[in-house]
Amino acid sequence: MAARACVPLILIAALAAVSCSSAPKKSDTTTAVKDEATSAAISGEQYYRQGRYDLALQFFVQALDANAAVDNVDGVIRSRISIAQVYIATNRLDAAQDMLSRAREKAKARSMSLFVDSSVTLGELYLRRGDAKDALAAFQEALDAAGAKLTAQQAGVLYHDIGAAWKSAGDAAKALEWLAKSLQSNLQNKLLTEAAADYYMIASVHSKAGMFDEAQRNAELALSLDKQTENSPAIAVDLFALGLIASKRGDAAAAYDYFQRSNEVYTTLGARDGMRKSLTELIRLADRLGRSDEAQGYRQALDRLGAQ
């Protein structure tokens, strides 16, 4: 007869507790585990917003494990979507797609809201890959599934993403139409982080069209809202965008200042890709402005970053 695998000690302890007359009822235990999962998910979300993706992933995986342990199917789906979002943010796109495939399969037959969330995240994955057509198809699935039942937050994110997809597809008019719709919804519902993302994307559309006054105004509005919410990763991106806009306008001094500030935030966050981008721009502008010593310092910083 084949040997059986040993039961882990933690499971043995749990079984012993269940057999004891003083053990809590199963429903109480399940509630405690669900609370643990919720707490982990909240911590993951906080770290995600801070751009601390390693820690975010750690807590989202903890939430997934806790939800799976008590067969909380909705919680499992939600955790997988969150994990996929971290994977997208860190360019682990194949892993994100695998996670989303499992989440969407369960959500489609179980929860309209979770299916919408998973479809939106899938569309964001396609956008990261530069595939506007598939992104728009995923966003349309979300719209069709929800009908008029989108929550305020879902509506803001979905409308924003559709606008971003149309920008990627090269249709500025449709991009601005959807971004304006998103901005109106987000401002009305006081969703400042989402509204800041709208202003940033509107600035990007205007910058691409050479409308630099409009681009700067909207990027500054994005920066103002992101400072209000202390959204450090977004602040770094806003400052970098303002540097690009100033550079395109031919204002090298202003661009240099924005890139310096952006680099400081990226460095504080340990965001290596952002540090590389901002250092590259700083080297270019320092040379142009005749700041040879500063340019050399930035070159050394970039070399050290590449060696780490």
Secondary structure, DSSP 8 states (H G I E B T S, - for coil): --------HHHHHHHHHHHSTTS--HHHHHHHHHHHHHHHHHHHHHHHHTT-HHHHHHHHHHHHHHHHHTT-HHHHHHHHHHHHHHHHHTT-HHHHHHHHHHHHHHHHTT-HHHHHHHHHHHHHHHHHTT-HHHHHHHHHHHHHHHTT---HHHHHHHHHHHHHHHHHHT-HHHHHHHHHHHHHHHHHTT-HHHHHHHHHHHHHHHHHTT-HHHHHHHHHHHHHHHHHTT-HHHHHHHHHHHHHHHHHTT-HHHHHHHHHHHHHHHHHHT-HHHHHHHHHHHHHHHHHTT-HHHHHHHHHHHHHHHH-
